[in-house]
Amino acid sequence: MKIVFLAPEFYKTWGGVGIYSLELIKELSKIKELDIHVITPKTESSQIAQNNESTLEDKITVHSISTARDNFYYNFKFQIAILRNFKGLSNKHNFNLIHSANLVNMPDIFLKFTNNKIPSITTVHTTINGQINGFLKSNLDPIKMAQSERLSLLAYPGIRSLEWIYLKRTRNLITVSNKFKDILYKNYKYSGKITSIHNGIDTKKYDFNNIDPSKAYELFPTLEGINKPIILYAGRIITQKGIDDFIKSMKFIQASGYNFHYLIAGKGDFHRLNKLITKNNLNRKNISYLGYVENQKLKYLYRLADIFVLPSYYENLPISLLEAMSMRCSCIATNVGAIDEVIDDNINGIIINPGDPKNLAKTIINLALNKDLCKKFGLNGQKKILKNFRSEVMAKKTYEVYKNIIHET
């Protein structure tokens, strides 16, 4: 069975879709019945990344077309490159099935208007409508939005129309949560077949017992010697992810007289973040902004952290939460998307409402001061991930979907 996987990000990952793509293909490549081809853009550090995945390179065929940077425009270039290159690659390799990594990117959108007869399936992590609602719930001021948020808002009418057309022309979907499956049927009146397959992670990679803290200090030497509760935020520095609320929560914690240390790891507008810290009159000695941290290094931050916060206004089923729970972080997340399919409130983490930095501060304080509860949530969270969110399970279920589609064609 020859599968062609269309991945807007693969070796160089900027977010959950890239991590999903890499983990899924790594596990699918272990199935001997599959001949996997990945079509993906080139990245500036692709050679380094490929060297880190040399074992995977021996098992799959990668076709690098177009170039990629983490900005609003590269996706359109990738879509055009697929239109130009796909027919030649398909004629050469005789693909049986197309799998697109993400609905919002719609990598094969232009193929939907050709006479392509190869069956296809697309994974839905989110929708453009959901993303825009997340932007607007978190911030109605365009000046405070990240550039990617502003551009998405401007392009929304056109992209939303394309998304509706795309869904009409796509007969098979995978969604990474049960909740989003319901949304697609009810809100989008989708008439095709949807299979819900939860995101999965490599639990051997994110194993608390296998990560040496000394290695973490080698990678992040400024963090050595911190003898206070460590609170970690790992995500894009955009309003939708709740970074403003996290910064505001620090103000409430500081005013209450508690002394914690905060780690912020993520790509975004540092100058705006710096202004937020200044505006809230925070003690900068208690804040470490690490910038963009490659996924391979994030596990070391999880190992050092006591608490992981995800104060988002919009999510589906975030991979960062799975990683943090697998690493025994005590997790606080907002009641959005399918968070409640991962966190059982007050059993393996805490769920709070978005947009309430005061309550976020209170919850952080309560956990940071209760080490036994922190440990309990961490252990229970790890058990939940090991049971339900392993990448090999995700790949096995995906393979079954592939077989069913080809059998029905």
DRENKETOR-659139 format. One record per residue (C-alpha): residue number from 1; x, y, z; residue in three letters; chain. Coordinates in pm, 1 decimal, always signed. Layout:
! residues N
(NUM; (X; Y; Z); 'ALA'; 'A')
...
! end
This chain:
! residues 409
(1; (+0.0; +0.0; +0.0); 'MET'; 'A')
(2; (+155.2; +329.6; -111.9); 'LYS'; 'A')
(3; (+58.7; +627.0; +101.9); 'ILE'; 'A')
(4; (+150.6; +985.0; +16.6); 'VAL'; 'A')
(5; (+142.7; +1212.1; +320.4); 'PHE'; 'A')
(6; (+117.8; +1587.6; +257.5); 'LEU'; 'A')
(7; (+289.1; +1764.2; +547.3); 'ALA'; 'A')
(8; (+315.6; +2146.4; +561.6); 'PRO'; 'A')
(9; (+572.2; +2093.6; +838.3); 'GLU'; 'A')
(10; (+764.6; +1776.1; +905.3); 'PHE'; 'A')
(11; (+1131.2; +1766.7; +1002.6); 'TYR'; 'A')
(12; (+1124.7; +2128.5; +1115.9); 'LYS'; 'A')
(13; (+818.1; +2152.1; +1339.1); 'THR'; 'A')
(14; (+664.6; +2478.8; +1460.2); 'TRP'; 'A')
(15; (+359.8; +2340.7; +1634.1); 'GLY'; 'A')
(16; (+127.4; +2052.2; +1702.2); 'GLY'; 'A')
(17; (+57.4; +1965.5; +1337.4); 'VAL'; 'A')
(18; (+426.1; +1914.0; +1265.8); 'GLY'; 'A')
(19; (+472.7; +1699.5; +1575.5); 'ILE'; 'A')
(20; (+162.5; +1497.6; +1485.7); 'TYR'; 'A')
(21; (+295.5; +1440.5; +1134.1); 'SER'; 'A')
(22; (+639.3; +1329.5; +1246.4); 'LEU'; 'A')
(23; (+514.8; +1097.8; +1521.2); 'GLU'; 'A')
(24; (+248.0; +941.3; +1299.3); 'LEU'; 'A')
(25; (+489.4; +872.6; +1013.9); 'ILE'; 'A')
(26; (+755.0; +735.7; +1250.9); 'LYS'; 'A')
(27; (+507.8; +477.5; +1378.3); 'GLU'; 'A')
(28; (+347.0; +402.2; +1040.6); 'LEU'; 'A')
(29; (+692.8; +340.4; +894.8); 'SER'; 'A')
(30; (+719.3; +34.4; +1121.3); 'LYS'; 'A')
(31; (+430.1; -133.6; +936.1); 'ILE'; 'A')
(32; (+588.2; -345.9; +663.4); 'LYS'; 'A')
(33; (+278.7; -335.7; +440.8); 'GLU'; 'A')
(34; (+313.2; +41.4; +397.0); 'LEU'; 'A')
(35; (+530.5; +224.4; +145.9); 'ASP'; 'A')
(36; (+525.5; +581.7; +274.2); 'ILE'; 'A')
(37; (+603.9; +894.6; +74.5); 'HIS'; 'A')
(38; (+605.6; +1235.3; +242.1); 'VAL'; 'A')
(39; (+568.5; +1555.4; +41.6); 'ILE'; 'A')
(40; (+685.3; +1850.4; +248.0); 'THR'; 'A')
(41; (+852.5; +2191.4; +203.9); 'PRO'; 'A')
(42; (+1224.6; +2235.1; +247.9); 'LYS'; 'A')
(43; (+1330.2; +2418.4; +561.1); 'THR'; 'A')
(44; (+1644.3; +2613.1; +639.9); 'GLU'; 'A')
(45; (+1757.2; +2350.7; +891.6); 'SER'; 'A')
(46; (+1624.3; +2044.3; +708.9); 'SER'; 'A')
(47; (+1964.0; +1876.4; +682.4); 'GLN'; 'A')
(48; (+2024.1; +1897.9; +1055.4); 'ILE'; 'A')
(49; (+1674.6; +1773.5; +1124.9); 'ALA'; 'A')
(50; (+1713.3; +1486.9; +880.3); 'GLN'; 'A')
(51; (+2031.5; +1378.6; +1051.6); 'ASN'; 'A')
(52; (+1838.2; +1358.3; +1376.9); 'ASN'; 'A')
(53; (+1586.5; +1126.3; +1209.3); 'GLU'; 'A')
(54; (+1829.2; +916.4; +1002.4); 'SER'; 'A')
(55; (+1654.8; +592.3; +1098.9); 'THR'; 'A')
(56; (+1326.2; +726.4; +968.4); 'LEU'; 'A')
(57; (+1490.2; +839.9; +643.9); 'GLU'; 'A')
(58; (+1577.3; +476.7; +567.1); 'ASP'; 'A')
(59; (+1211.2; +372.6; +592.4); 'LYS'; 'A')
(60; (+1027.1; +642.9; +398.9); 'ILE'; 'A')
(61; (+1070.1; +852.2; +85.4); 'THR'; 'A')
(62; (+1068.0; +1228.9; +132.8); 'VAL'; 'A')
(63; (+994.9; +1464.0; -156.1); 'HIS'; 'A')
(64; (+1096.1; +1818.1; -58.3); 'SER'; 'A')
(65; (+918.1; +2076.0; -271.9); 'ILE'; 'A')
(66; (+878.6; +2449.6; -221.9); 'SER'; 'A')
(67; (+1041.5; +2621.1; +77.9); 'THR'; 'A')
(68; (+898.3; +2680.6; +422.1); 'ALA'; 'A')
(69; (+916.9; +2943.1; +689.0); 'ARG'; 'A')
(70; (+675.1; +2987.7; +974.4); 'ASP'; 'A')
(71; (+471.2; +3265.7; +819.9); 'ASN'; 'A')
(72; (+136.7; +3329.0; +655.9); 'PHE'; 'A')
(73; (+254.6; +3300.8; +295.3); 'TYR'; 'A')
(74; (+452.1; +2977.8; +276.6); 'TYR'; 'A')
(75; (+141.8; +2757.8; +283.6); 'ASN'; 'A')
(76; (+9.6; +2901.2; -43.9); 'PHE'; 'A')
(77; (+346.9; +2831.8; -206.6); 'LYS'; 'A')
(78; (+328.2; +2473.6; -81.9); 'PHE'; 'A')
(79; (-23.0; +2430.9; -224.1); 'GLN'; 'A')
(80; (+95.2; +2557.1; -564.6); 'ILE'; 'A')
(81; (+402.1; +2331.7; -551.7); 'ALA'; 'A')
(82; (+180.3; +2028.7; -485.9); 'ILE'; 'A')
(83; (-38.6; +2118.3; -783.3); 'LEU'; 'A')
(84; (+268.8; +2143.3; -1007.0); 'ARG'; 'A')
(85; (+451.1; +1834.5; -883.1); 'ASN'; 'A')
(86; (+186.6; +1586.5; -774.2); 'PHE'; 'A')
(87; (+89.0; +1437.6; -1110.1); 'LYS'; 'A')
(88; (+449.2; +1355.9; -1198.5); 'GLY'; 'A')
(89; (+516.3; +1199.1; -859.4); 'LEU'; 'A')
(90; (+191.2; +1002.9; -872.7); 'SER'; 'A')
(91; (+263.3; +868.3; -1221.3); 'ASN'; 'A')
(92; (+607.1; +758.2; -1105.6); 'LYS'; 'A')
(93; (+509.8; +599.9; -772.8); 'HIS'; 'A')
(94; (+144.3; +493.3; -820.6); 'ASN'; 'A')
(95; (+8.5; +619.9; -488.7); 'PHE'; 'A')
(96; (-295.8; +439.9; -344.3); 'ASN'; 'A')
(97; (-403.7; +704.2; -91.5); 'LEU'; 'A')
(98; (-344.9; +1072.2; -13.9); 'ILE'; 'A')
(99; (-334.1; +1178.2; +351.8); 'HIS'; 'A')
(100; (-328.0; +1553.3; +419.4); 'SER'; 'A')
(101; (-191.6; +1643.1; +760.7); 'ALA'; 'A')
(102; (-417.9; +1937.3; +840.1); 'ASN'; 'A')
(103; (-748.8; +2082.3; +721.1); 'LEU'; 'A')
(104; (-656.1; +2447.1; +781.9); 'VAL'; 'A')
(105; (-346.7; +2417.8; +560.9); 'ASN'; 'A')
(106; (-548.3; +2236.1; +289.5); 'MET'; 'A')
(107; (-227.4; +2125.8; +111.0); 'PRO'; 'A')
(108; (-419.0; +1942.9; -163.1); 'ASP'; 'A')
(109; (-685.4; +2211.0; -217.6); 'ILE'; 'A')
(110; (-598.6; +2257.4; -585.9); 'PHE'; 'A')
(111; (-601.3; +1882.3; -646.7); 'LEU'; 'A')
(112; (-969.5; +1892.7; -551.1); 'LYS'; 'A')
(113; (-1034.2; +2080.2; -877.1); 'PHE'; 'A')
(114; (-843.4; +1837.7; -1101.7); 'THR'; 'A')
(115; (-935.8; +1493.8; -1233.3); 'ASN'; 'A')
(116; (-730.9; +1325.5; -960.6); 'ASN'; 'A')
(117; (-892.8; +988.5; -881.0); 'LYS'; 'A')
(118; (-674.7; +882.3; -588.0); 'ILE'; 'A')
(119; (-883.4; +851.1; -266.7); 'PRO'; 'A')
(120; (-788.9; +1089.5; +10.8); 'SER'; 'A')
(121; (-826.2; +1159.3; +379.6); 'ILE'; 'A')
(122; (-752.5; +1472.7; +581.5); 'THR'; 'A')
(123; (-678.7; +1514.2; +951.6); 'THR'; 'A')
(124; (-874.0; +1792.1; +1122.2); 'VAL'; 'A')
(125; (-689.2; +1954.5; +1411.7); 'HIS'; 'A')
(126; (-892.0; +2273.4; +1390.2); 'THR'; 'A')
(127; (-1090.6; +2487.0; +1146.2); 'THR'; 'A')
(128; (-1031.4; +2841.8; +1027.3); 'ILE'; 'A')
(129; (-1361.2; +2943.5; +1188.1); 'ASN'; 'A')
(130; (-1249.6; +2798.2; +1520.4); 'GLY'; 'A')
(131; (-914.8; +2975.4; +1501.7); 'GLN'; 'A')
(132; (-1075.1; +3311.7; +1427.8); 'ILE'; 'A')
(133; (-1320.3; +3268.2; +1716.1); 'ASN'; 'A')
(134; (-1022.0; +3195.8; +1939.0); 'GLY'; 'A')
(135; (-849.0; +3516.5; +1827.7); 'PHE'; 'A')
(136; (-1159.8; +3724.1; +1890.2); 'LEU'; 'A')
(137; (-1238.2; +3571.6; +2229.5); 'LYS'; 'A')
(138; (-887.2; +3643.6; +2350.6); 'SER'; 'A')
(139; (-846.3; +3990.5; +2201.7); 'ASN'; 'A')
(140; (-1064.8; +4230.1; +2003.2); 'LEU'; 'A')
(141; (-778.7; +4476.6; +1949.1); 'ASP'; 'A')
(142; (-596.0; +4400.8; +1618.8); 'PRO'; 'A')
(143; (-296.0; +4604.8; +1735.6); 'ILE'; 'A')
(144; (-231.5; +4353.6; +2013.2); 'LYS'; 'A')
(145; (-264.6; +4052.9; +1783.2); 'MET'; 'A')
(146; (+35.7; +3872.5; +1637.9); 'ALA'; 'A')
(147; (+94.7; +3929.9; +1266.6); 'GLN'; 'A')
(148; (-22.9; +3577.3; +1182.7); 'SER'; 'A')
(149; (-348.6; +3644.8; +1371.9); 'GLU'; 'A')
(150; (-411.0; +3973.8; +1191.2); 'ARG'; 'A')
(151; (-343.2; +3821.6; +849.3); 'LEU'; 'A')
(152; (-569.3; +3525.3; +924.4); 'SER'; 'A')
(153; (-843.5; +3766.8; +1026.9); 'LEU'; 'A')
(154; (-809.1; +3964.7; +703.5); 'LEU'; 'A')
(155; (-806.4; +3653.1; +486.8); 'ALA'; 'A')
(156; (-1083.3; +3481.8; +682.9); 'TYR'; 'A')
(157; (-1376.7; +3525.3; +438.6); 'PRO'; 'A')
(158; (-1183.7; +3376.4; +148.5); 'GLY'; 'A')
(159; (-1019.1; +3096.4; +344.2); 'ILE'; 'A')
(160; (-1346.5; +3001.6; +511.9); 'ARG'; 'A')
(161; (-1515.7; +2968.5; +172.0); 'SER'; 'A')
(162; (-1230.8; +2749.1; +48.9); 'LEU'; 'A')
(163; (-1257.1; +2540.0; +364.7); 'GLU'; 'A')
(164; (-1627.9; +2474.9; +302.0); 'TRP'; 'A')
(165; (-1552.6; +2374.9; -58.5); 'ILE'; 'A')
(166; (-1267.7; +2153.9; +59.4); 'TYR'; 'A')
(167; (-1492.9; +1971.6; +305.5); 'LEU'; 'A')
(168; (-1758.0; +1920.8; +38.7); 'LYS'; 'A')
(169; (-1497.8; +1756.4; -185.6); 'ARG'; 'A')
(170; (-1336.3; +1542.3; +85.6); 'THR'; 'A')
(171; (-1515.7; +1218.5; +171.5); 'ARG'; 'A')
(172; (-1295.9; +1100.2; +459.4); 'ASN'; 'A')
(173; (-1173.3; +1282.3; +768.4); 'LEU'; 'A')
(174; (-977.9; +1197.6; +1080.9); 'ILE'; 'A')
(175; (-1028.5; +1426.0; +1377.3); 'THR'; 'A')
(176; (-810.3; +1414.3; +1685.9); 'VAL'; 'A')
(177; (-1096.9; +1433.0; +1935.5); 'SER'; 'A')
(178; (-1452.8; +1311.9; +1980.3); 'ASN'; 'A')
(179; (-1570.9; +1665.7; +2048.0); 'LYS'; 'A')
(180; (-1448.5; +1792.8; +1713.6); 'PHE'; 'A')
(181; (-1616.5; +1504.7; +1534.2); 'LYS'; 'A')
(182; (-1947.5; +1629.5; +1674.2); 'ASP'; 'A')
(183; (-1866.0; +1988.2; +1571.5); 'ILE'; 'A')
(184; (-1798.5; +1887.0; +1211.9); 'LEU'; 'A')
(185; (-2124.8; +1697.6; +1183.0); 'TYR'; 'A')
(186; (-2340.9; +1956.6; +1360.1); 'LYS'; 'A')
(187; (-2187.5; +2291.5; +1264.5); 'ASN'; 'A')
(188; (-2048.3; +2208.0; +922.2); 'TYR'; 'A')
(189; (-2315.6; +1958.9; +815.6); 'LYS'; 'A')
(190; (-2037.2; +1731.5; +697.1); 'TYR'; 'A')
(191; (-2178.8; +1436.1; +504.2); 'SER'; 'A')
(192; (-1871.1; +1216.7; +469.1); 'GLY'; 'A')
(193; (-1713.2; +969.8; +709.9); 'LYS'; 'A')
(194; (-1526.7; +1090.9; +1018.5); 'ILE'; 'A')
(195; (-1304.2; +873.0; +1234.6); 'THR'; 'A')
(196; (-1192.6; +1005.9; +1571.9); 'SER'; 'A')
(197; (-832.0; +913.9; +1656.0); 'ILE'; 'A')
(198; (-672.8; +1091.5; +1950.7); 'HIS'; 'A')
(199; (-332.6; +1251.6; +1913.8); 'ASN'; 'A')
(200; (-53.9; +1031.9; +2041.8); 'GLY'; 'A')
(201; (+301.3; +1092.0; +2161.8); 'ILE'; 'A')
(202; (+616.1; +886.1; +2202.6); 'ASP'; 'A')
(203; (+586.1; +801.5; +2572.7); 'THR'; 'A')
(204; (+936.5; +654.2; +2576.2); 'LYS'; 'A')
(205; (+1071.7; +990.3; +2470.3); 'LYS'; 'A')
(206; (+859.6; +1170.4; +2729.8); 'TYR'; 'A')
(207; (+939.8; +944.7; +3024.0); 'ASP'; 'A')
(208; (+1007.7; +1122.7; +3353.0); 'PHE'; 'A')
(209; (+1241.0; +849.3; +3476.9); 'ASN'; 'A')
(210; (+1457.6; +856.3; +3164.5); 'ASN'; 'A')
(211; (+1530.3; +1229.5; +3164.6); 'ILE'; 'A')
(212; (+1833.9; +1339.5; +3364.1); 'ASP'; 'A')
(213; (+1788.8; +1688.9; +3514.0); 'PRO'; 'A')
(214; (+2162.7; +1750.9; +3474.0); 'SER'; 'A')
(215; (+2116.6; +1731.8; +3096.2); 'LYS'; 'A')
(216; (+1844.6; +1994.9; +3126.9); 'ALA'; 'A')
(217; (+2089.4; +2224.5; +3302.5); 'TYR'; 'A')
(218; (+2344.7; +2168.1; +3026.7); 'GLU'; 'A')
(219; (+2090.1; +2283.0; +2769.6); 'LEU'; 'A')
(220; (+1948.7; +2562.8; +2986.2); 'PHE'; 'A')
(221; (+2231.1; +2663.6; +3225.1); 'PRO'; 'A')
(222; (+2051.9; +2976.4; +3351.3); 'THR'; 'A')
(223; (+1790.5; +2753.1; +3515.1); 'LEU'; 'A')
(224; (+2034.7; +2573.6; +3743.9); 'GLU'; 'A')
(225; (+2004.7; +2663.4; +4108.9); 'GLY'; 'A')
(226; (+1637.3; +2761.6; +4104.5); 'ILE'; 'A')
(227; (+1500.9; +2640.8; +4438.3); 'ASN'; 'A')
(228; (+1136.3; +2737.2; +4411.5); 'LYS'; 'A')
(229; (+829.7; +2599.4; +4232.5); 'PRO'; 'A')
(230; (+872.7; +2621.4; +3854.4); 'ILE'; 'A')
(231; (+571.6; +2707.7; +3637.3); 'ILE'; 'A')
(232; (+602.9; +2636.8; +3263.9); 'LEU'; 'A')
(233; (+421.4; +2789.6; +2966.9); 'TYR'; 'A')
(234; (+517.0; +2629.8; +2633.2); 'ALA'; 'A')
(235; (+337.3; +2766.5; +2329.9); 'GLY'; 'A')
(236; (+322.1; +3049.4; +2082.4); 'ARG'; 'A')
(237; (+337.6; +3398.5; +2228.4); 'ILE'; 'A')
(238; (-5.3; +3501.0; +2100.6); 'ILE'; 'A')
(239; (-319.8; +3617.1; +2276.5); 'THR'; 'A')
(240; (-518.3; +3311.9; +2165.7); 'GLN'; 'A')
(241; (-287.0; +3089.4; +2370.7); 'LYS'; 'A')
(242; (-355.9; +3294.3; +2683.4); 'GLY'; 'A')
(243; (-7.6; +3437.8; +2733.7); 'ILE'; 'A')
(244; (-155.9; +3771.1; +2847.1); 'ASP'; 'A')
(245; (-357.4; +3594.5; +3116.1); 'ASP'; 'A')
(246; (-51.7; +3400.9; +3230.3); 'PHE'; 'A')
(247; (+146.7; +3723.8; +3270.0); 'ILE'; 'A')
(248; (-143.2; +3886.5; +3457.9); 'LYS'; 'A')
(249; (-168.3; +3584.2; +3687.7); 'SER'; 'A')
(250; (+195.3; +3642.7; +3787.1); 'MET'; 'A')
(251; (+95.2; +3988.4; +3908.4); 'LYS'; 'A')
(252; (-170.0; +3842.0; +4140.1); 'PHE'; 'A')
(253; (+73.2; +3578.6; +4266.9); 'ILE'; 'A')
(254; (+342.7; +3839.0; +4330.0); 'GLN'; 'A')
(255; (+93.9; +4063.3; +4513.5); 'ALA'; 'A')
(256; (+1.7; +3767.1; +4735.5); 'SER'; 'A')
(257; (+363.3; +3742.3; +4847.8); 'GLY'; 'A')
(258; (+453.9; +3412.4; +4680.6); 'TYR'; 'A')
(259; (+784.5; +3361.4; +4506.7); 'ASN'; 'A')
(260; (+772.5; +3120.5; +4211.7); 'PHE'; 'A')
(261; (+977.9; +3094.0; +3893.5); 'HIS'; 'A')
(262; (+816.2; +3112.6; +3550.4); 'TYR'; 'A')
(263; (+947.7; +2958.3; +3229.7); 'LEU'; 'A')
(264; (+812.5; +3084.4; +2897.2); 'ILE'; 'A')
(265; (+908.8; +2883.6; +2590.0); 'ALA'; 'A')
(266; (+767.0; +2977.0; +2252.9); 'GLY'; 'A')
(267; (+801.5; +3178.7; +1937.6); 'LYS'; 'A')
(268; (+638.7; +3518.1; +1914.4); 'GLY'; 'A')
(269; (+665.2; +3891.4; +1969.6); 'ASP'; 'A')
(270; (+923.1; +3930.4; +2246.3); 'PHE'; 'A')
(271; (+887.4; +4310.2; +2253.0); 'HIS'; 'A')
(272; (+517.1; +4286.3; +2327.2); 'ARG'; 'A')
(273; (+585.6; +4021.4; +2592.1); 'LEU'; 'A')
(274; (+846.5; +4249.8; +2744.6); 'ASN'; 'A')
(275; (+594.3; +4534.4; +2758.1); 'LYS'; 'A')
(276; (+342.4; +4307.1; +2930.8); 'LEU'; 'A')
(277; (+598.9; +4215.6; +3195.4); 'ILE'; 'A')
(278; (+683.9; +4583.3; +3249.5); 'THR'; 'A')
(279; (+318.8; +4689.2; +3257.5); 'LYS'; 'A')
(280; (+242.4; +4437.5; +3531.5); 'ASN'; 'A')
(281; (+549.4; +4545.2; +3730.8); 'ASN'; 'A')
(282; (+681.6; +4190.2; +3762.3); 'LEU'; 'A')
(283; (+1010.0; +4083.9; +3918.0); 'ASN'; 'A')
(284; (+1213.2; +3987.6; +3611.4); 'ARG'; 'A')
(285; (+1442.9; +3766.5; +3815.8); 'LYS'; 'A')
(286; (+1151.3; +3524.3; +3847.3); 'ASN'; 'A')
(287; (+1090.0; +3499.2; +3471.6); 'ILE'; 'A')
(288; (+1296.6; +3310.5; +3213.9); 'SER'; 'A')
(289; (+1197.0; +3371.8; +2852.9); 'TYR'; 'A')
(290; (+1365.3; +3101.6; +2645.8); 'LEU'; 'A')
(291; (+1229.1; +3188.0; +2302.5); 'GLY'; 'A')
(292; (+1156.6; +2911.0; +2055.0); 'TYR'; 'A')
(293; (+1263.1; +2573.8; +2196.2); 'VAL'; 'A')
(294; (+1291.7; +2278.4; +1958.9); 'GLU'; 'A')
(295; (+1059.3; +1991.3; +2037.5); 'ASN'; 'A')
(296; (+1353.6; +1759.4; +2109.0); 'GLN'; 'A')
(297; (+1457.9; +1988.7; +2394.3); 'LYS'; 'A')
(298; (+1115.0; +2058.0; +2543.6); 'LEU'; 'A')
(299; (+1116.9; +1734.5; +2741.2); 'LYS'; 'A')
(300; (+1396.5; +1875.1; +2956.3); 'TYR'; 'A')
(301; (+1185.3; +2177.4; +3047.1); 'LEU'; 'A')
(302; (+894.4; +1948.9; +3137.2); 'TYR'; 'A')
(303; (+1137.5; +1755.8; +3358.6); 'ARG'; 'A')
(304; (+1229.4; +2070.2; +3551.3); 'LEU'; 'A')
(305; (+876.1; +2209.7; +3579.2); 'ALA'; 'A')
(306; (+641.9; +2143.2; +3869.5); 'ASP'; 'A')
(307; (+334.9; +2290.6; +3698.8); 'ILE'; 'A')
(308; (+242.4; +2325.4; +3331.8); 'PHE'; 'A')
(309; (-14.9; +2587.4; +3233.9); 'VAL'; 'A')
(310; (-224.2; +2597.4; +2916.9); 'LEU'; 'A')
(311; (-449.9; +2905.8; +2951.0); 'PRO'; 'A')
(312; (-575.1; +2896.6; +2588.8); 'SER'; 'A')
(313; (-896.1; +3043.9; +2451.9); 'TYR'; 'A')
(314; (-911.0; +2782.8; +2178.4); 'TYR'; 'A')
(315; (-769.0; +2433.2; +2137.2); 'GLU'; 'A')
(316; (-870.9; +2095.0; +2005.8); 'ASN'; 'A')
(317; (-651.8; +1831.8; +2169.7); 'LEU'; 'A')
(318; (-310.0; +1991.1; +2227.5); 'PRO'; 'A')
(319; (+0.3; +1774.5; +2202.6); 'ILE'; 'A')
(320; (+189.8; +1993.9; +2450.4); 'SER'; 'A')
(321; (-58.5; +1890.1; +2720.0); 'LEU'; 'A')
(322; (+0.5; +1521.6; +2643.1); 'LEU'; 'A')
(323; (+376.7; +1572.2; +2661.1); 'GLU'; 'A')
(324; (+358.9; +1760.5; +2991.5); 'ALA'; 'A')
(325; (+131.0; +1500.9; +3151.9); 'MET'; 'A')
(326; (+352.9; +1217.7; +3031.0); 'SER'; 'A')
(327; (+641.4; +1396.0; +3205.8); 'MET'; 'A')
(328; (+443.3; +1410.0; +3533.3); 'ARG'; 'A')
(329; (+385.0; +1784.2; +3530.5); 'CYS'; 'A')
(330; (+84.9; +1891.0; +3732.6); 'SER'; 'A')
(331; (-128.8; +2052.3; +3462.3); 'CYS'; 'A')
(332; (-370.7; +2344.6; +3461.9); 'ILE'; 'A')
(333; (-566.7; +2396.3; +3139.7); 'ALA'; 'A')
(334; (-873.4; +2586.3; +3028.7); 'THR'; 'A')
(335; (-1211.3; +2434.4; +2955.6); 'ASN'; 'A')
(336; (-1192.7; +2463.7; +2577.2); 'VAL'; 'A')
(337; (-1199.5; +2213.8; +2291.9); 'GLY'; 'A')
(338; (-1131.7; +1856.9; +2395.6); 'ALA'; 'A')
(339; (-922.6; +1934.8; +2703.1); 'ILE'; 'A')
(340; (-1170.5; +1734.0; +2911.3); 'ASP'; 'A')
(341; (-1094.8; +1425.4; +2700.3); 'GLU'; 'A')
(342; (-742.7; +1439.2; +2846.4); 'VAL'; 'A')
(343; (-775.3; +1599.8; +3190.1); 'ILE'; 'A')
(344; (-1014.8; +1451.5; +3443.6); 'ASP'; 'A')
(345; (-1069.2; +1756.3; +3662.4); 'ASP'; 'A')
(346; (-912.7; +1727.6; +4008.3); 'ASN'; 'A')
(347; (-794.7; +1373.8; +3931.3); 'ILE'; 'A')
(348; (-501.7; +1417.2; +3694.1); 'ASN'; 'A')
(349; (-504.3; +1795.5; +3655.2); 'GLY'; 'A')
(350; (-722.4; +2101.9; +3693.1); 'ILE'; 'A')
(351; (-956.1; +2260.9; +3439.0); 'ILE'; 'A')
(352; (-1040.7; +2630.9; +3471.4); 'ILE'; 'A')
(353; (-1232.9; +2883.0; +3262.6); 'ASN'; 'A')
(354; (-1038.5; +3087.9; +3004.9); 'PRO'; 'A')
(355; (-992.0; +3461.3; +3051.6); 'GLY'; 'A')
(356; (-966.9; +3454.2; +3431.6); 'ASP'; 'A')
(357; (-606.8; +3532.3; +3535.3); 'PRO'; 'A')
(358; (-707.2; +3577.9; +3898.9); 'LYS'; 'A')
(359; (-840.0; +3222.4; +3920.2); 'ASN'; 'A')
(360; (-537.0; +3097.2; +3727.7); 'LEU'; 'A')
(361; (-316.1; +3260.7; +3991.2); 'ALA'; 'A')
(362; (-518.2; +3105.2; +4274.1); 'LYS'; 'A')
(363; (-495.6; +2760.8; +4114.4); 'THR'; 'A')
(364; (-119.4; +2791.1; +4061.0); 'ILE'; 'A')
(365; (-69.6; +2894.2; +4423.8); 'ILE'; 'A')
(366; (-280.1; +2606.4; +4557.8); 'ASN'; 'A')
(367; (-88.0; +2350.4; +4353.9); 'LEU'; 'A')
(368; (+255.6; +2498.9; +4416.2); 'ALA'; 'A')
(369; (+198.9; +2491.4; +4792.3); 'LEU'; 'A')
(370; (+59.4; +2136.8; +4793.3); 'ASN'; 'A')
(371; (+343.1; +1908.7; +4684.9); 'LYS'; 'A')
(372; (+148.1; +1589.3; +4754.0); 'ASP'; 'A')
(373; (-138.4; +1700.9; +4529.8); 'LEU'; 'A')
(374; (+109.7; +1806.9; +4262.4); 'CYS'; 'A')
(375; (+270.7; +1464.5; +4271.7); 'LYS'; 'A')
(376; (-67.1; +1289.0; +4263.8); 'LYS'; 'A')
(377; (-182.8; +1481.2; +3957.5); 'PHE'; 'A')
(378; (+151.0; +1417.5; +3788.1); 'GLY'; 'A')
(379; (+139.8; +1040.6; +3841.1); 'LEU'; 'A')
(380; (-227.4; +1013.9; +3744.4); 'ASN'; 'A')
(381; (-165.8; +1222.0; +3434.9); 'GLY'; 'A')
(382; (+119.7; +999.5; +3324.2); 'GLN'; 'A')
(383; (-101.8; +691.5; +3365.8); 'LYS'; 'A')
(384; (-374.0; +849.3; +3150.4); 'LYS'; 'A')
(385; (-129.7; +924.2; +2868.8); 'ILE'; 'A')
(386; (+26.7; +577.5; +2879.9); 'LEU'; 'A')
(387; (-316.9; +419.9; +2858.2); 'LYS'; 'A')
(388; (-485.1; +633.6; +2592.2); 'ASN'; 'A')
(389; (-246.8; +864.1; +2406.3); 'PHE'; 'A')
(390; (+49.0; +664.8; +2272.2); 'ARG'; 'A')
(391; (+167.6; +730.3; +1917.1); 'SER'; 'A')
(392; (+174.7; +359.9; +1828.7); 'GLU'; 'A')
(393; (-198.9; +337.5; +1907.0); 'VAL'; 'A')
(394; (-264.6; +645.1; +1692.4); 'MET'; 'A')
(395; (-72.7; +488.6; +1401.6); 'ALA'; 'A')
(396; (-242.8; +149.4; +1432.1); 'LYS'; 'A')
(397; (-588.8; +308.2; +1418.2); 'LYS'; 'A')
(398; (-484.7; +527.5; +1125.4); 'THR'; 'A')
(399; (-361.7; +223.9; +932.4); 'TYR'; 'A')
(400; (-699.7; +56.0; +982.5); 'GLU'; 'A')
(401; (-867.4; +365.2; +835.8); 'VAL'; 'A')
(402; (-635.1; +349.5; +534.1); 'TYR'; 'A')
(403; (-727.7; -14.1; +470.3); 'LYS'; 'A')
(404; (-1099.5; +57.9; +496.2); 'ASN'; 'A')
(405; (-1082.5; +347.5; +249.0); 'ILE'; 'A')
(406; (-888.3; +148.2; -9.6); 'ILE'; 'A')
(407; (-1116.5; -153.3; +37.4); 'HIS'; 'A')
(408; (-1423.1; +64.5; -24.8); 'GLU'; 'A')
(409; (-1276.4; +234.8; -332.6); 'THR'; 'A')
! end
